[in-house]
Amino acid sequence: MNQKYYIAVGGVVLLLVIIVIVARRRKRRRNVDTAYFMRRWQELQKNCASRKTWPQAIIEADELLDEALKKLRYKGKTTGERLVSAQHDLSDNESVWFGHKLRKRVPDEDVRKLRKQDVLEALNGFRQAMRDLGVLEVPNDRP
């Protein structure tokens, strides 16, 4: 009988932990002004029209994602540390990290060396991350 009692108590504790985790994630997302993030995303998309402004689009997208991570209170001193904290909430970590690493290279790289495919992958990764975090809710936007 003692064994059954411990199993039941353990099950209740596990259920409570799951409920707390789910509640925190929902609370986290409710405190964010999604209209603000959608407006900023649409503004930075204008930089996708010309090859000359691609670097600015990458930089702004990375900064916008970092702002979302900060507002959602992910732990870390840098964008990279906050991305590590959020990695379990993101569906496409590879594209997000690709975009973040590209952003780090952009100031030093010649605009002519940027490939359209790389810019699109980075922006798609940033957009998906912000969707996953619940700050961007535009169903059919394009970078």
Backbone as CSV, one residue per row, in Angstrom:
resi,resn,N_x,N_y,N_z,CA_x,CA_y,CA_z,C_x,C_y,C_z
1,MET,0.809,-1.188,0.000,0.000,0.000,0.000,0.862,1.265,0.000
2,ASN,1.961,1.266,0.670,2.856,2.420,0.692,3.361,2.758,-0.699
3,GLN,3.621,1.727,-1.467,4.120,1.929,-2.822,3.070,2.626,-3.686
4,LYS,1.833,2.234,-3.601,0.753,2.846,-4.367,0.571,4.313,-3.944
5,TYR,0.702,4.549,-2.665,0.573,5.918,-2.147,1.651,6.820,-2.747
6,TYR,2.890,6.366,-2.779,3.996,7.157,-3.332,3.829,7.383,-4.833
7,ILE,3.332,6.401,-5.528,3.090,6.535,-6.961,2.001,7.581,-7.208
8,ALA,0.936,7.537,-6.413,-0.152,8.509,-6.558,0.325,9.927,-6.259
9,VAL,1.079,10.086,-5.194,1.606,11.406,-4.836,2.559,11.901,-5.922
10,GLY,3.394,11.033,-6.424,4.313,11.404,-7.507,3.561,11.835,-8.753
11,GLY,2.488,11.133,-9.079,1.672,11.495,-10.242,1.031,12.862,-10.072
12,VAL,0.532,13.149,-8.892,-0.089,14.454,-8.617,0.951,15.565,-8.725
13,VAL,2.124,15.344,-8.168,3.194,16.348,-8.233,3.586,16.598,-9.684
14,LEU,3.740,15.549,-10.479,4.086,15.690,-11.888,3.014,16.468,-12.638
15,LEU,1.763,16.178,-12.371,0.657,16.894,-13.007,0.688,18.381,-12.645
16,LEU,0.954,18.700,-11.396,1.039,20.099,-10.973,2.198,20.829,-11.656
17,VAL,3.314,20.163,-11.805,4.462,20.764,-12.484,4.115,21.073,-13.941
18,ILE,3.465,20.159,-14.605,3.061,20.376,-16.002,2.094,21.544,-16.101
19,ILE,1.142,21.626,-15.203,0.173,22.732,-15.213,0.870,24.065,-15.012
20,VAL,1.823,24.132,-14.114,2.559,25.380,-13.861,3.354,25.792,-15.101
21,ILE,4.009,24.853,-15.748,4.799,25.167,-16.943,3.907,25.704,-18.056
22,VAL,2.798,25.055,-18.309,1.871,25.508,-19.355,1.313,26.887,-19.014
23,ALA,0.954,27.109,-17.771,0.409,28.406,-17.354,1.435,29.523,-17.533
24,ARG,2.688,29.257,-17.225,3.737,30.270,-17.397,3.895,30.657,-18.856
25,ARG,3.889,29.676,-19.737,4.043,29.969,-21.162,2.880,30.802,-21.673
26,ARG,1.682,30.471,-21.258,0.518,31.250,-21.695,0.572,32.657,-21.149
27,LYS,0.926,32.801,-19.903,1.023,34.131,-19.282,2.083,34.961,-19.983
28,ARG,3.180,34.333,-20.303,4.285,35.001,-20.978,3.815,35.622,-22.286
29,ARG,3.031,34.902,-23.047,2.598,35.361,-24.364,1.512,36.420,-24.287
30,ARG,0.715,36.433,-23.236,-0.356,37.407,-23.126,0.141,38.821,-22.889
31,ASN,1.322,38.975,-22.375,1.836,40.292,-22.012,2.533,41.010,-23.157
32,VAL,2.448,40.503,-24.369,3.175,41.071,-25.492,2.209,41.739,-26.467
33,ASP,2.592,42.913,-26.922,1.790,43.665,-27.889,2.107,43.134,-29.290
34,THR,1.298,42.192,-29.765,1.565,41.574,-31.066,1.421,42.578,-32.209
35,ALA,0.557,43.557,-32.057,0.384,44.572,-33.111,1.689,45.339,-33.325
36,TYR,2.392,45.636,-32.240,3.679,46.320,-32.330,4.669,45.491,-33.137
37,PHE,4.767,44.200,-32.834,5.721,43.340,-33.529,5.333,43.139,-34.988
38,MET,4.046,43.043,-35.264,3.609,42.898,-36.657,3.930,44.169,-37.445
39,ARG,3.708,45.321,-36.830,4.013,46.594,-37.501,5.512,46.705,-37.784
40,ARG,6.338,46.367,-36.809,7.791,46.421,-37.003,8.249,45.432,-38.071
41,TRP,7.638,44.235,-38.099,8.011,43.235,-39.104,7.683,43.743,-40.506
42,GLN,6.522,44.344,-40.657,6.129,44.881,-41.964,7.064,46.013,-42.398
43,GLU,7.506,46.812,-41.441,8.445,47.898,-41.773,9.780,47.343,-42.249
44,LEU,10.277,46.328,-41.576,11.591,45.803,-41.964,11.521,45.043,-43.282
45,GLN,10.346,44.561,-43.655,10.191,43.865,-44.939,10.461,44.800,-46.123
46,LYS,10.273,46.077,-45.924,10.544,47.038,-46.989,12.019,47.011,-47.392
47,ASN,12.878,46.602,-46.462,14.312,46.513,-46.749,14.668,45.298,-47.591
48,CYS,13.694,44.466,-47.885,13.959,43.285,-48.716,13.873,43.602,-50.202
49,ALA,13.391,44.778,-50.550,13.174,45.135,-51.950,14.478,45.314,-52.718
50,SER,15.525,45.730,-52.054,16.782,46.016,-52.734,17.938,45.276,-52.067
51,ARG,18.852,44.790,-52.889,20.033,44.094,-52.374,20.817,44.985,-51.411
52,LYS,20.825,46.280,-51.665,21.582,47.210,-50.822,21.049,47.264,-49.396
53,THR,19.762,47.008,-49.226,19.167,47.100,-47.887,18.965,45.734,-47.220
54,TRP,19.394,44.659,-47.855,19.292,43.342,-47.230,20.003,43.290,-45.879
55,PRO,21.217,43.827,-45.772,21.874,43.772,-44.460,21.040,44.445,-43.367
56,GLN,20.416,45.561,-43.696,19.589,46.250,-42.708,18.394,45.402,-42.301
57,ALA,17.806,44.685,-43.258,16.671,43.809,-42.944,17.099,42.703,-41.973
58,ILE,18.263,42.120,-42.207,18.776,41.059,-41.333,19.020,41.606,-39.927
59,ILE,19.672,42.761,-39.845,19.974,43.368,-38.548,18.688,43.685,-37.788
60,GLU,17.731,44.296,-38.464,16.478,44.665,-37.809,15.687,43.437,-37.361
61,ALA,15.688,42.386,-38.161,14.964,41.167,-37.794,15.588,40.526,-36.557
62,ASP,16.909,40.484,-36.497,17.602,39.926,-35.340,17.304,40.762,-34.093
63,GLU,17.324,42.073,-34.242,17.031,42.961,-33.109,15.584,42.812,-32.649
64,LEU,14.666,42.649,-33.597,13.260,42.487,-33.251,13.038,41.171,-32.495
65,LEU,13.683,40.106,-32.949,13.576,38.830,-32.243,14.152,38.955,-30.841
66,ASP,15.292,39.626,-30.713,15.891,39.809,-29.401,14.965,40.612,-28.487
67,GLU,14.319,41.622,-29.035,13.374,42.414,-28.245,12.227,41.528,-27.749
68,ALA,11.740,40.641,-28.609,10.673,39.722,-28.212,11.149,38.790,-27.099
69,LEU,12.363,38.271,-27.242,12.907,37.379,-26.214,13.033,38.093,-24.875
70,LYS,13.449,39.354,-24.916,13.561,40.137,-23.677,12.185,40.364,-23.056
71,LYS,11.216,40.756,-23.875,9.859,41.017,-23.356,9.239,39.759,-22.765
72,LEU,9.585,38.621,-23.341,9.059,37.351,-22.846,9.898,36.804,-21.699
73,ARG,10.888,37.567,-21.295,11.729,37.268,-20.124,12.539,35.980,-20.243
74,TYR,13.075,35.724,-21.436,14.008,34.609,-21.560,15.332,35.046,-20.962
75,LYS,15.946,34.155,-20.252,17.174,34.493,-19.536,18.367,34.550,-20.474
76,GLY,19.310,35.451,-20.154,20.538,35.569,-20.910,20.953,37.016,-21.047
77,LYS,22.257,37.219,-21.159,22.800,38.574,-21.312,22.889,38.987,-22.771
78,THR,22.962,38.014,-23.672,23.101,38.297,-25.098,21.952,37.641,-25.852
79,THR,21.814,38.012,-27.117,20.787,37.394,-27.951,21.021,35.890,-28.028
80,GLY,22.262,35.483,-28.209,22.588,34.057,-28.297,22.180,33.295,-27.048
81,GLU,22.441,33.862,-25.885,22.064,33.200,-24.638,20.545,33.104,-24.511
82,ARG,19.851,34.153,-24.931,18.392,34.118,-24.880,17.836,33.094,-25.881
83,LEU,18.481,32.962,-27.040,18.056,31.945,-28.007,18.229,30.541,-27.440
84,VAL,19.295,30.324,-26.704,19.501,29.024,-26.072,18.383,28.770,-25.060
85,SER,18.014,29.796,-24.294,16.926,29.651,-23.314,15.597,29.337,-23.990
86,ALA,15.395,29.855,-25.191,14.120,29.695,-25.894,14.097,28.500,-26.840
87,GLN,15.196,27.782,-26.972,15.307,26.774,-28.019,14.214,25.709,-27.971
88,HIS,13.702,25.395,-26.806,12.653,24.371,-26.719,11.301,24.901,-27.184
89,ASP,11.171,26.210,-27.287,9.925,26.811,-27.742,9.953,27.141,-29.233
90,LEU,11.089,26.915,-29.878,11.249,27.264,-31.295,11.220,26.006,-32.155
91,SER,10.504,26.075,-33.268,10.339,24.896,-34.119,11.476,24.713,-35.124
92,ASP,12.217,25.779,-35.437,13.277,25.683,-36.443,14.540,26.379,-35.941
93,ASN,15.193,25.749,-34.981,16.391,26.336,-34.381,17.499,26.598,-35.393
94,GLU,17.645,25.696,-36.367,18.731,25.849,-37.334,18.623,27.152,-38.117
95,SER,17.428,27.462,-38.594,17.247,28.693,-39.381,17.429,29.937,-38.521
96,VAL,16.970,29.874,-37.277,17.137,31.023,-36.381,18.623,31.270,-36.138
97,TRP,19.357,30.204,-35.843,20.786,30.356,-35.593,21.531,30.779,-36.861
98,PHE,21.089,30.272,-38.006,21.692,30.694,-39.273,21.517,32.209,-39.432
99,GLY,20.295,32.690,-39.177,20.027,34.123,-39.288,20.827,34.939,-38.298
100,HIS,20.928,34.458,-37.070,21.689,35.191,-36.048,23.175,35.253,-36.409
101,LYS,23.721,34.145,-36.904,25.132,34.143,-37.314,25.353,35.024,-38.533
102,LEU,24.400,35.032,-39.458,24.498,35.908,-40.624,24.483,37.363,-40.186
103,ARG,23.646,37.686,-39.218,23.579,39.046,-38.691,24.928,39.474,-38.113
104,LYS,25.607,38.556,-37.465,26.925,38.864,-36.893,27.950,39.166,-37.987
105,ARG,27.812,38.515,-39.145,28.749,38.708,-40.255,28.424,39.926,-41.109
106,VAL,27.160,40.327,-41.137,26.684,41.364,-42.059,27.492,42.664,-42.013
107,PRO,27.807,43.218,-40.864,28.523,44.501,-40.879,29.894,44.435,-41.572
108,ASP,30.511,43.273,-41.551,31.843,43.123,-42.134,31.822,42.604,-43.568
109,GLU,30.673,42.136,-44.016,30.594,41.480,-45.317,30.133,42.453,-46.404
110,ASP,30.671,42.261,-47.579,30.279,43.051,-48.743,28.863,42.655,-49.152
111,VAL,28.024,43.643,-49.396,26.628,43.392,-49.764,26.532,42.499,-50.990
112,ARG,27.471,42.647,-51.915,27.424,41.846,-53.145,27.640,40.369,-52.883
113,LYS,28.226,40.022,-51.734,28.465,38.615,-51.411,27.262,37.951,-50.752
114,LEU,26.299,38.742,-50.321,25.102,38.165,-49.720,24.267,37.469,-50.797
115,ARG,23.885,36.251,-50.519,23.049,35.509,-51.466,21.587,35.661,-51.064
116,LYS,20.740,35.814,-52.061,19.315,35.977,-51.815,18.765,34.800,-51.016
117,GLN,19.216,33.608,-51.350,18.759,32.407,-50.658,19.094,32.471,-49.158
118,ASP,20.285,32.957,-48.820,20.685,33.079,-47.416,19.839,34.111,-46.680
119,VAL,19.585,35.236,-47.339,18.777,36.287,-46.732,17.366,35.765,-46.473
120,LEU,16.788,35.067,-47.442,15.444,34.524,-47.278,15.388,33.481,-46.162
121,GLU,16.395,32.617,-46.095,16.419,31.601,-45.031,16.495,32.257,-43.661
122,ALA,17.344,33.274,-43.548,17.493,33.967,-42.266,16.191,34.648,-41.859
123,LEU,15.589,35.384,-42.785,14.354,36.100,-42.466,13.200,35.137,-42.175
124,ASN,13.147,34.037,-42.903,12.122,33.024,-42.616,12.326,32.424,-41.226
125,GLY,13.587,32.199,-40.848,13.888,31.679,-39.509,13.475,32.650,-38.422
126,PHE,13.787,33.934,-38.614,13.388,34.942,-37.632,11.865,35.017,-37.525
127,ARG,11.194,35.017,-38.682,9.730,35.111,-38.692,9.105,33.913,-37.987
128,GLN,9.602,32.710,-38.279,9.048,31.516,-37.648,9.286,31.539,-36.139
129,ALA,10.445,31.994,-35.719,10.737,32.076,-34.283,9.754,33.017,-33.590
130,MET,9.480,34.151,-34.217,8.548,35.097,-33.607,7.119,34.551,-33.615
131,ARG,6.787,33.766,-34.620,5.480,33.091,-34.614,5.415,32.081,-33.475
132,ASP,6.480,31.286,-33.341,6.533,30.284,-32.278,6.396,30.923,-30.899
133,LEU,6.962,32.106,-30.747,6.910,32.810,-29.460,5.577,33.515,-29.248
134,GLY,4.767,33.578,-30.292,3.455,34.188,-30.162,3.430,35.695,-30.303
135,VAL,4.512,36.284,-30.815,4.536,37.742,-30.962,4.203,38.186,-32.377
136,LEU,4.208,37.254,-33.306,3.915,37.568,-34.701,2.821,36.617,-35.160
137,GLU,1.709,37.160,-35.562,0.564,36.316,-35.907,0.054,36.593,-37.307
138,VAL,0.947,36.830,-38.234,0.541,37.091,-39.600,0.645,35.771,-40.370
139,PRO,-0.472,35.223,-40.864,-0.443,33.887,-41.471,0.310,33.807,-42.795
140,ASN,0.208,34.795,-43.669,0.803,34.669,-44.992,1.751,35.800,-45.333
141,ASP,2.538,36.257,-44.379,3.503,37.311,-44.706,4.717,36.690,-45.364
142,ARG,5.424,37.469,-46.132,6.616,36.995,-46.845,7.772,37.910,-46.523
143,PRO,8.967,37.359,-46.396,10.134,38.236,-46.177,10.491,38.998,-47.424
